[in-house]
Amino acid sequence: MQAWRVHRNGEPGEVMRLEETDRPTPGDGQVLVEVRAANVNFPDALLCRGQYQVRPPLPFTPGVEVCGITEDGRRVLANPALPHGGFADYVVADEAALLPAPDALDDAEAAALHIGYQTGWFGLHRRARLQPGETLLVHAAAGGVGSAAVQLGKAAGARVIGVVGGPDKAAVARELGCDLVIDRRSEDLVAAVKEATGGRGADVVYDPVGGDAYAKSTKCVAFEGRILVIGFASGVIPTPALNHALVKNYSVVGLHWGLYNTKDPGAVRACHEELTKLAEQGIVKPLISERVAMAGAADAVQRVADGTSTGRIVVLPGGAR
């Protein structure tokens, strides 16, 4: 089969190589899955750089979520078992963690419904307890993770403010349904949020960026607000001033979605059932900006790493719909 493999750590566009290799062999409790679509995630870039919390042995294939077909014909969502990641014709995955692919979504959309939307659902509902009528501020609102949070925030009855970088991304955020879009490159984010909320600030902040985004969030979070720490796409991990959280009465809430797979797998399945219903109703639909052939995977991962993409880029090894 064909697979993209990483033999040394570095930038994805430099270290990912498309190679012919043997199909992976399932171990106990695992199944072989033919990949129909593999979603590109920021962690794929971190894996290539050797900066992810999981460091598979070299060489490995990146790609952390796929939609595919099992040998017995089931169409499923899967998190491939590294080092045999999703940018390949076949992967192995744990049978117990497979989820049925929603019929309402095609292969590319289904692949993108998994980690980003699960992260958004657990973050907004389990960790931040977002309530109808509250104001949700979403950083990187036009990106893969941010676009999912925007849709889920609207589904929850929140007023959603999207933060983006540039007019093209602002247009995408508006199409997603943001009630207000702030271009951080040309507007004062803190002043704009305070003006839009009558000085109150945002009740919930969804931050997959870190760095300056986090620092500005602390200046425009509401009394008893919650700042959700999702990730650090900026490359800068903030050091919270806890005295500031004390003085302003806000919470800093972390979310590592992967822990639910081991600590509470039943909650992951319940979340998937809810997301499937929302997809069937047309309330959520992953924003697929590009569908690229297998040969374009390395370039796609690099563009996600560089922050130049919008929505989701999905790699189609072949046979996808």
Contacts in CASP RR format, 6 or more apart in sequence:
PFRMAT RR
TARGET T0000
AUTHOR 0000-0000-0000
METHOD contacts of the structure
MODEL  1
MQAWRVHRNGEPGEVMRLEETDRPTPGDGQVLVEVRAANVNFPDALLCRG
QYQVRPPLPFTPGVEVCGITEDGRRVLANPALPHGGFADYVVADEAALLP
APDALDDAEAAALHIGYQTGWFGLHRRARLQPGETLLVHAAAGGVGSAAV
QLGKAAGARVIGVVGGPDKAAVARELGCDLVIDRRSEDLVAAVKEATGGR
GADVVYDPVGGDAYAKSTKCVAFEGRILVIGFASGVIPTPALNHALVKNY
SVVGLHWGLYNTKDPGAVRACHEELTKLAEQGIVKPLISERVAMAGAADA
VQRVADGTSTGRIVVLPGGAR
1 20 0 8 1.000
1 21 0 8 1.000
1 22 0 8 1.000
1 23 0 8 1.000
1 88 0 8 1.000
1 89 0 8 1.000
1 90 0 8 1.000
2 18 0 8 1.000
2 19 0 8 1.000
2 20 0 8 1.000
2 21 0 8 1.000
2 88 0 8 1.000
2 89 0 8 1.000
2 294 0 8 1.000
2 317 0 8 1.000
3 18 0 8 1.000
3 19 0 8 1.000
3 21 0 8 1.000
3 61 0 8 1.000
3 84 0 8 1.000
3 85 0 8 1.000
3 87 0 8 1.000
3 88 0 8 1.000
3 89 0 8 1.000
4 16 0 8 1.000
4 17 0 8 1.000
4 18 0 8 1.000
4 19 0 8 1.000
4 61 0 8 1.000
4 62 0 8 1.000
4 87 0 8 1.000
4 88 0 8 1.000
4 294 0 8 1.000
4 297 0 8 1.000
4 298 0 8 1.000
5 16 0 8 1.000
5 17 0 8 1.000
5 19 0 8 1.000
5 21 0 8 1.000
5 59 0 8 1.000
5 60 0 8 1.000
5 61 0 8 1.000
6 15 0 8 1.000
6 16 0 8 1.000
6 17 0 8 1.000
6 47 0 8 1.000
6 48 0 8 1.000
6 58 0 8 1.000
6 59 0 8 1.000
6 60 0 8 1.000
6 61 0 8 1.000
6 62 0 8 1.000
7 15 0 8 1.000
7 17 0 8 1.000
7 58 0 8 1.000
7 59 0 8 1.000
8 15 0 8 1.000
8 58 0 8 1.000
9 15 0 8 1.000
9 48 0 8 1.000
9 49 0 8 1.000
9 50 0 8 1.000
9 58 0 8 1.000
10 48 0 8 1.000
10 49 0 8 1.000
10 50 0 8 1.000
11 48 0 8 1.000
11 49 0 8 1.000
11 302 0 8 1.000
11 305 0 8 1.000
12 44 0 8 1.000
12 45 0 8 1.000
12 48 0 8 1.000
12 49 0 8 1.000
12 62 0 8 1.000
12 298 0 8 1.000
12 301 0 8 1.000
12 302 0 8 1.000
12 305 0 8 1.000
13 48 0 8 1.000
13 298 0 8 1.000
13 299 0 8 1.000
13 301 0 8 1.000
13 302 0 8 1.000
15 48 0 8 1.000
16 48 0 8 1.000
16 62 0 8 1.000
16 87 0 8 1.000
16 297 0 8 1.000
16 298 0 8 1.000
16 301 0 8 1.000
17 298 0 8 1.000
18 294 0 8 1.000
18 295 0 8 1.000
18 297 0 8 1.000
18 298 0 8 1.000
21 88 0 8 1.000
23 32 0 8 1.000
23 89 0 8 1.000
23 90 0 8 1.000
24 32 0 8 1.000
24 81 0 8 1.000
24 84 0 8 1.000
24 90 0 8 1.000
24 91 0 8 1.000
24 92 0 8 1.000
25 92 0 8 1.000
26 32 0 8 1.000
26 92 0 8 1.000
27 92 0 8 1.000
29 94 0 8 1.000
29 95 0 8 1.000
29 96 0 8 1.000
30 81 0 8 1.000
30 92 0 8 1.000
30 93 0 8 1.000
30 94 0 8 1.000
30 95 0 8 1.000
31 70 0 8 1.000
31 71 0 8 1.000
31 92 0 8 1.000
31 93 0 8 1.000
31 95 0 8 1.000
31 98 0 8 1.000
32 70 0 8 1.000
32 71 0 8 1.000
32 90 0 8 1.000
32 91 0 8 1.000
32 92 0 8 1.000
33 66 0 8 1.000
33 68 0 8 1.000
33 69 0 8 1.000
33 70 0 8 1.000
33 76 0 8 1.000
33 78 0 8 1.000
33 80 0 8 1.000
33 90 0 8 1.000
33 91 0 8 1.000
33 92 0 8 1.000
33 93 0 8 1.000
34 68 0 8 1.000
34 69 0 8 1.000
34 70 0 8 1.000
34 89 0 8 1.000
34 90 0 8 1.000
35 66 0 8 1.000
35 67 0 8 1.000
35 68 0 8 1.000
35 86 0 8 1.000
35 88 0 8 1.000
35 89 0 8 1.000
35 90 0 8 1.000
35 91 0 8 1.000
35 317 0 8 1.000
36 66 0 8 1.000
36 67 0 8 1.000
36 68 0 8 1.000
36 69 0 8 1.000
36 75 0 8 1.000
36 107 0 8 1.000
36 111 0 8 1.000
36 316 0 8 1.000
36 317 0 8 1.000
36 318 0 8 1.000
36 319 0 8 1.000
36 320 0 8 1.000
36 321 0 8 1.000
37 66 0 8 1.000
37 67 0 8 1.000
37 68 0 8 1.000
37 107 0 8 1.000
37 108 0 8 1.000
37 110 0 8 1.000
37 111 0 8 1.000
37 291 0 8 1.000
37 314 0 8 1.000
37 315 0 8 1.000
37 316 0 8 1.000
37 317 0 8 1.000
37 320 0 8 1.000
38 63 0 8 1.000
38 65 0 8 1.000
38 66 0 8 1.000
38 86 0 8 1.000
38 87 0 8 1.000
38 88 0 8 1.000
38 111 0 8 1.000
38 297 0 8 1.000
38 314 0 8 1.000
38 315 0 8 1.000
38 316 0 8 1.000
38 317 0 8 1.000
39 63 0 8 1.000
39 65 0 8 1.000
39 66 0 8 1.000
39 108 0 8 1.000
39 111 0 8 1.000
39 112 0 8 1.000
39 114 0 8 1.000
39 115 0 8 1.000
39 312 0 8 1.000
39 313 0 8 1.000
39 314 0 8 1.000
39 315 0 8 1.000
40 63 0 8 1.000
40 297 0 8 1.000
40 300 0 8 1.000
40 301 0 8 1.000
40 304 0 8 1.000
40 309 0 8 1.000
40 312 0 8 1.000
40 313 0 8 1.000
40 314 0 8 1.000
40 315 0 8 1.000
41 63 0 8 1.000
41 64 0 8 1.000
41 65 0 8 1.000
41 115 0 8 1.000
41 116 0 8 1.000
41 304 0 8 1.000
42 145 0 8 1.000
42 208 0 8 1.000
42 233 0 8 1.000
42 304 0 8 1.000
42 305 0 8 1.000
43 52 0 8 1.000
43 64 0 8 1.000
44 62 0 8 1.000
44 63 0 8 1.000
44 64 0 8 1.000
44 87 0 8 1.000
44 301 0 8 1.000
44 304 0 8 1.000
45 301 0 8 1.000
45 302 0 8 1.000
45 304 0 8 1.000
45 305 0 8 1.000
46 52 0 8 1.000
47 54 0 8 1.000
47 55 0 8 1.000
47 56 0 8 1.000
47 60 0 8 1.000
47 62 0 8 1.000
47 63 0 8 1.000
47 64 0 8 1.000
47 82 0 8 1.000
48 62 0 8 1.000
48 301 0 8 1.000
48 305 0 8 1.000
54 82 0 8 1.000
56 82 0 8 1.000
56 83 0 8 1.000
57 83 0 8 1.000
59 83 0 8 1.000
60 82 0 8 1.000
60 83 0 8 1.000
60 84 0 8 1.000
60 85 0 8 1.000
61 80 0 8 1.000
61 82 0 8 1.000
61 83 0 8 1.000
61 84 0 8 1.000
61 85 0 8 1.000
61 86 0 8 1.000
61 87 0 8 1.000
61 88 0 8 1.000
62 85 0 8 1.000
62 86 0 8 1.000
62 87 0 8 1.000
62 301 0 8 1.000
63 80 0 8 1.000
63 85 0 8 1.000
63 86 0 8 1.000
63 87 0 8 1.000
64 79 0 8 1.000
64 80 0 8 1.000
64 82 0 8 1.000
64 85 0 8 1.000
64 86 0 8 1.000
64 115 0 8 1.000
65 77 0 8 1.000
65 78 0 8 1.000
65 79 0 8 1.000
65 80 0 8 1.000
65 86 0 8 1.000
65 111 0 8 1.000
65 112 0 8 1.000
65 114 0 8 1.000
65 115 0 8 1.000
66 77 0 8 1.000
66 78 0 8 1.000
66 80 0 8 1.000
66 86 0 8 1.000
66 91 0 8 1.000
66 111 0 8 1.000
67 75 0 8 1.000
67 76 0 8 1.000
67 77 0 8 1.000
67 78 0 8 1.000
67 101 0 8 1.000
67 107 0 8 1.000
67 108 0 8 1.000
67 110 0 8 1.000
67 111 0 8 1.000
67 320 0 8 1.000
68 75 0 8 1.000
68 76 0 8 1.000
68 77 0 8 1.000
68 78 0 8 1.000
68 101 0 8 1.000
68 107 0 8 1.000
69 75 0 8 1.000
69 76 0 8 1.000
70 76 0 8 1.000
70 98 0 8 1.000
74 98 0 8 1.000
74 100 0 8 1.000
75 100 0 8 1.000
75 101 0 8 1.000
75 110 0 8 1.000
76 98 0 8 1.000
76 99 0 8 1.000
76 100 0 8 1.000
76 101 0 8 1.000
77 98 0 8 1.000
77 99 0 8 1.000
77 100 0 8 1.000
77 101 0 8 1.000
77 110 0 8 1.000
77 111 0 8 1.000
77 113 0 8 1.000
77 114 0 8 1.000
77 272 0 8 1.000
78 91 0 8 1.000
78 93 0 8 1.000
78 97 0 8 1.000
78 98 0 8 1.000
78 99 0 8 1.000
79 93 0 8 1.000
79 94 0 8 1.000
79 97 0 8 1.000
79 114 0 8 1.000
79 115 0 8 1.000
79 261 0 8 1.000
80 86 0 8 1.000
80 91 0 8 1.000
80 92 0 8 1.000
80 93 0 8 1.000
81 91 0 8 1.000
81 92 0 8 1.000
81 93 0 8 1.000
81 94 0 8 1.000
84 91 0 8 1.000
84 92 0 8 1.000
85 91 0 8 1.000
87 294 0 8 1.000
87 297 0 8 1.000
87 315 0 8 1.000
87 317 0 8 1.000
88 317 0 8 1.000
89 317 0 8 1.000
96 265 0 8 1.000
97 261 0 8 1.000
97 265 0 8 1.000
97 268 0 8 1.000
99 114 0 8 1.000
99 268 0 8 1.000
99 269 0 8 1.000
99 272 0 8 1.000
100 272 0 8 1.000
100 276 0 8 1.000
101 107 0 8 1.000
101 110 0 8 1.000
102 110 0 8 1.000
102 113 0 8 1.000
102 275 0 8 1.000
102 276 0 8 1.000
102 279 0 8 1.000
102 280 0 8 1.000
103 280 0 8 1.000
104 276 0 8 1.000
104 279 0 8 1.000
104 280 0 8 1.000
104 282 0 8 1.000
105 113 0 8 1.000
105 279 0 8 1.000
105 285 0 8 1.000
105 286 0 8 1.000
106 320 0 8 1.000
106 321 0 8 1.000
107 316 0 8 1.000
107 319 0 8 1.000
107 320 0 8 1.000
107 321 0 8 1.000
108 286 0 8 1.000
108 288 0 8 1.000
108 291 0 8 1.000
108 312 0 8 1.000
108 314 0 8 1.000
108 316 0 8 1.000
108 320 0 8 1.000
109 285 0 8 1.000
109 286 0 8 1.000
109 288 0 8 1.000
111 314 0 8 1.000
112 144 0 8 1.000
112 286 0 8 1.000
112 287 0 8 1.000
112 288 0 8 1.000
112 312 0 8 1.000
112 314 0 8 1.000
113 275 0 8 1.000
113 279 0 8 1.000
113 284 0 8 1.000
113 286 0 8 1.000
115 257 0 8 1.000
116 144 0 8 1.000
116 145 0 8 1.000
116 148 0 8 1.000
116 257 0 8 1.000
117 148 0 8 1.000
117 152 0 8 1.000
117 275 0 8 1.000
117 284 0 8 1.000
117 286 0 8 1.000
118 257 0 8 1.000
118 260 0 8 1.000
118 268 0 8 1.000
118 271 0 8 1.000
118 272 0 8 1.000
118 275 0 8 1.000
119 145 0 8 1.000
119 148 0 8 1.000
119 230 0 8 1.000
119 255 0 8 1.000
119 257 0 8 1.000
120 145 0 8 1.000
120 148 0 8 1.000
120 149 0 8 1.000
120 152 0 8 1.000
120 206 0 8 1.000
120 230 0 8 1.000
121 152 0 8 1.000
121 271 0 8 1.000
121 274 0 8 1.000
121 275 0 8 1.000
122 255 0 8 1.000
122 257 0 8 1.000
122 260 0 8 1.000
122 267 0 8 1.000
122 271 0 8 1.000
123 206 0 8 1.000
123 228 0 8 1.000
123 230 0 8 1.000
123 253 0 8 1.000
123 255 0 8 1.000
124 130 0 8 1.000
124 136 0 8 1.000
124 149 0 8 1.000
124 152 0 8 1.000
124 153 0 8 1.000
124 156 0 8 1.000
124 204 0 8 1.000
124 206 0 8 1.000
124 228 0 8 1.000
125 156 0 8 1.000
126 267 0 8 1.000
127 226 0 8 1.000
127 228 0 8 1.000
127 253 0 8 1.000
127 254 0 8 1.000
127 255 0 8 1.000
128 204 0 8 1.000
128 226 0 8 1.000
128 228 0 8 1.000
128 253 0 8 1.000
129 226 0 8 1.000
130 136 0 8 1.000
130 153 0 8 1.000
130 156 0 8 1.000
130 158 0 8 1.000
130 203 0 8 1.000
130 204 0 8 1.000
131 156 0 8 1.000
131 158 0 8 1.000
131 203 0 8 1.000
132 156 0 8 1.000
132 157 0 8 1.000
132 158 0 8 1.000
133 157 0 8 1.000
133 158 0 8 1.000
133 159 0 8 1.000
134 158 0 8 1.000
134 159 0 8 1.000
134 203 0 8 1.000
134 204 0 8 1.000
135 158 0 8 1.000
135 159 0 8 1.000
135 160 0 8 1.000
135 161 0 8 1.000
135 196 0 8 1.000
135 197 0 8 1.000
135 200 0 8 1.000
135 201 0 8 1.000
135 202 0 8 1.000
135 203 0 8 1.000
135 204 0 8 1.000
135 222 0 8 1.000
136 149 0 8 1.000
136 153 0 8 1.000
136 158 0 8 1.000
136 159 0 8 1.000
136 160 0 8 1.000
136 161 0 8 1.000
136 202 0 8 1.000
136 203 0 8 1.000
136 204 0 8 1.000
136 205 0 8 1.000
136 206 0 8 1.000
137 161 0 8 1.000
137 162 0 8 1.000
137 163 0 8 1.000
137 193 0 8 1.000
137 202 0 8 1.000
137 204 0 8 1.000
137 205 0 8 1.000
137 206 0 8 1.000
137 217 0 8 1.000
137 220 0 8 1.000
138 146 0 8 1.000
138 149 0 8 1.000
138 150 0 8 1.000
138 160 0 8 1.000
138 161 0 8 1.000
138 162 0 8 1.000
138 163 0 8 1.000
138 178 0 8 1.000
138 206 0 8 1.000
139 146 0 8 1.000
139 162 0 8 1.000
139 163 0 8 1.000
139 205 0 8 1.000
139 206 0 8 1.000
139 207 0 8 1.000
139 208 0 8 1.000
139 209 0 8 1.000
139 210 0 8 1.000
139 213 0 8 1.000
139 217 0 8 1.000
140 146 0 8 1.000
140 163 0 8 1.000
140 164 0 8 1.000
140 208 0 8 1.000
140 209 0 8 1.000
140 213 0 8 1.000
140 233 0 8 1.000
141 147 0 8 1.000
141 149 0 8 1.000
141 150 0 8 1.000
141 160 0 8 1.000
141 162 0 8 1.000
141 163 0 8 1.000
141 164 0 8 1.000
141 169 0 8 1.000
141 173 0 8 1.000
141 176 0 8 1.000
141 178 0 8 1.000
141 181 0 8 1.000
142 164 0 8 1.000
142 165 0 8 1.000
142 169 0 8 1.000
142 170 0 8 1.000
142 172 0 8 1.000
142 173 0 8 1.000
142 176 0 8 1.000
142 310 0 8 1.000
142 311 0 8 1.000
143 169 0 8 1.000
143 172 0 8 1.000
143 287 0 8 1.000
143 309 0 8 1.000
143 310 0 8 1.000
143 311 0 8 1.000
143 312 0 8 1.000
144 287 0 8 1.000
144 310 0 8 1.000
144 311 0 8 1.000
144 312 0 8 1.000
145 208 0 8 1.000
145 230 0 8 1.000
146 206 0 8 1.000
146 208 0 8 1.000
147 172 0 8 1.000
147 173 0 8 1.000
147 176 0 8 1.000
147 286 0 8 1.000
147 287 0 8 1.000
147 310 0 8 1.000
147 311 0 8 1.000
147 312 0 8 1.000
148 284 0 8 1.000
148 286 0 8 1.000
149 206 0 8 1.000
150 160 0 8 1.000
150 162 0 8 1.000
150 173 0 8 1.000
150 176 0 8 1.000
150 177 0 8 1.000
150 178 0 8 1.000
151 176 0 8 1.000
151 283 0 8 1.000
151 284 0 8 1.000
151 285 0 8 1.000
152 284 0 8 1.000
153 160 0 8 1.000
154 160 0 8 1.000
154 177 0 8 1.000
155 278 0 8 1.000
155 283 0 8 1.000
155 284 0 8 1.000
158 203 0 8 1.000
158 204 0 8 1.000
159 179 0 8 1.000
160 177 0 8 1.000
160 178 0 8 1.000
160 179 0 8 1.000
160 180 0 8 1.000
161 178 0 8 1.000
161 179 0 8 1.000
161 180 0 8 1.000
161 181 0 8 1.000
161 182 0 8 1.000
161 193 0 8 1.000
161 196 0 8 1.000
161 202 0 8 1.000
162 173 0 8 1.000
162 178 0 8 1.000
162 180 0 8 1.000
162 181 0 8 1.000
162 182 0 8 1.000
163 181 0 8 1.000
163 182 0 8 1.000
163 184 0 8 1.000
163 189 0 8 1.000
163 213 0 8 1.000
164 170 0 8 1.000
164 172 0 8 1.000
164 173 0 8 1.000
164 181 0 8 1.000
164 182 0 8 1.000
164 183 0 8 1.000
164 184 0 8 1.000
165 183 0 8 1.000
165 184 0 8 1.000
165 185 0 8 1.000
166 183 0 8 1.000
166 185 0 8 1.000
166 186 0 8 1.000
167 183 0 8 1.000
168 310 0 8 1.000
169 183 0 8 1.000
169 310 0 8 1.000
170 181 0 8 1.000
170 183 0 8 1.000
172 287 0 8 1.000
172 310 0 8 1.000
172 311 0 8 1.000
173 181 0 8 1.000
174 181 0 8 1.000
176 287 0 8 1.000
180 192 0 8 1.000
180 196 0 8 1.000
182 189 0 8 1.000
182 192 0 8 1.000
182 193 0 8 1.000
184 213 0 8 1.000
189 216 0 8 1.000
189 220 0 8 1.000
190 216 0 8 1.000
190 219 0 8 1.000
190 220 0 8 1.000
193 201 0 8 1.000
193 202 0 8 1.000
193 220 0 8 1.000
194 200 0 8 1.000
194 201 0 8 1.000
194 220 0 8 1.000
197 222 0 8 1.000
200 222 0 8 1.000
200 223 0 8 1.000
201 220 0 8 1.000
201 221 0 8 1.000
201 222 0 8 1.000
202 217 0 8 1.000
202 220 0 8 1.000
202 221 0 8 1.000
202 222 0 8 1.000
202 225 0 8 1.000
203 222 0 8 1.000
203 224 0 8 1.000
203 225 0 8 1.000
203 226 0 8 1.000
204 225 0 8 1.000
204 226 0 8 1.000
204 227 0 8 1.000
204 228 0 8 1.000
205 217 0 8 1.000
205 221 0 8 1.000
205 225 0 8 1.000
205 226 0 8 1.000
205 227 0 8 1.000
205 228 0 8 1.000
206 228 0 8 1.000
206 230 0 8 1.000
207 213 0 8 1.000
207 214 0 8 1.000
207 217 0 8 1.000
207 227 0 8 1.000
207 228 0 8 1.000
207 229 0 8 1.000
207 230 0 8 1.000
207 231 0 8 1.000
208 230 0 8 1.000
208 231 0 8 1.000
208 232 0 8 1.000
208 233 0 8 1.000
209 231 0 8 1.000
209 232 0 8 1.000
209 233 0 8 1.000
209 234 0 8 1.000
210 229 0 8 1.000
210 231 0 8 1.000
210 232 0 8 1.000
210 233 0 8 1.000
210 234 0 8 1.000
210 235 0 8 1.000
210 236 0 8 1.000
210 237 0 8 1.000
210 238 0 8 1.000
211 232 0 8 1.000
211 234 0 8 1.000
211 235 0 8 1.000
211 236 0 8 1.000
211 237 0 8 1.000
211 238 0 8 1.000
212 234 0 8 1.000
212 236 0 8 1.000
213 234 0 8 1.000
214 227 0 8 1.000
214 229 0 8 1.000
214 238 0 8 1.000
214 240 0 8 1.000
215 238 0 8 1.000
217 227 0 8 1.000
218 227 0 8 1.000
218 240 0 8 1.000
218 241 0 8 1.000
218 244 0 8 1.000
218 245 0 8 1.000
218 248 0 8 1.000
218 250 0 8 1.000
221 227 0 8 1.000
221 248 0 8 1.000
221 250 0 8 1.000
222 250 0 8 1.000
223 248 0 8 1.000
223 249 0 8 1.000
223 250 0 8 1.000
224 249 0 8 1.000
224 250 0 8 1.000
224 251 0 8 1.000
225 249 0 8 1.000
225 250 0 8 1.000
225 251 0 8 1.000
226 250 0 8 1.000
226 251 0 8 1.000
226 253 0 8 1.000
227 250 0 8 1.000
227 251 0 8 1.000
227 252 0 8 1.000
227 253 0 8 1.000
228 253 0 8 1.000
228 254 0 8 1.000
228 255 0 8 1.000
229 252 0 8 1.000
229 253 0 8 1.000
229 254 0 8 1.000
229 255 0 8 1.000
230 254 0 8 1.000
230 255 0 8 1.000
232 238 0 8 1.000
233 307 0 8 1.000
240 252 0 8 1.000
245 251 0 8 1.000
245 252 0 8 1.000
260 267 0 8 1.000
260 268 0 8 1.000
261 268 0 8 1.000
275 284 0 8 1.000
278 284 0 8 1.000
279 285 0 8 1.000
286 311 0 8 1.000
286 312 0 8 1.000
287 310 0 8 1.000
287 311 0 8 1.000
287 312 0 8 1.000
288 311 0 8 1.000
288 312 0 8 1.000
288 313 0 8 1.000
288 314 0 8 1.000
289 309 0 8 1.000
289 310 0 8 1.000
289 311 0 8 1.000
289 312 0 8 1.000
289 313 0 8 1.000
290 300 0 8 1.000
290 309 0 8 1.000
290 313 0 8 1.000
290 314 0 8 1.000
291 313 0 8 1.000
291 314 0 8 1.000
291 316 0 8 1.000
291 320 0 8 1.000
292 299 0 8 1.000
292 300 0 8 1.000
292 313 0 8 1.000
292 314 0 8 1.000
292 315 0 8 1.000
292 316 0 8 1.000
293 315 0 8 1.000
293 316 0 8 1.000
293 318 0 8 1.000
294 315 0 8 1.000
294 316 0 8 1.000
294 317 0 8 1.000
294 318 0 8 1.000
296 315 0 8 1.000
297 315 0 8 1.000
300 309 0 8 1.000
300 313 0 8 1.000
300 315 0 8 1.000
303 309 0 8 1.000
303 313 0 8 1.000
304 313 0 8 1.000
END
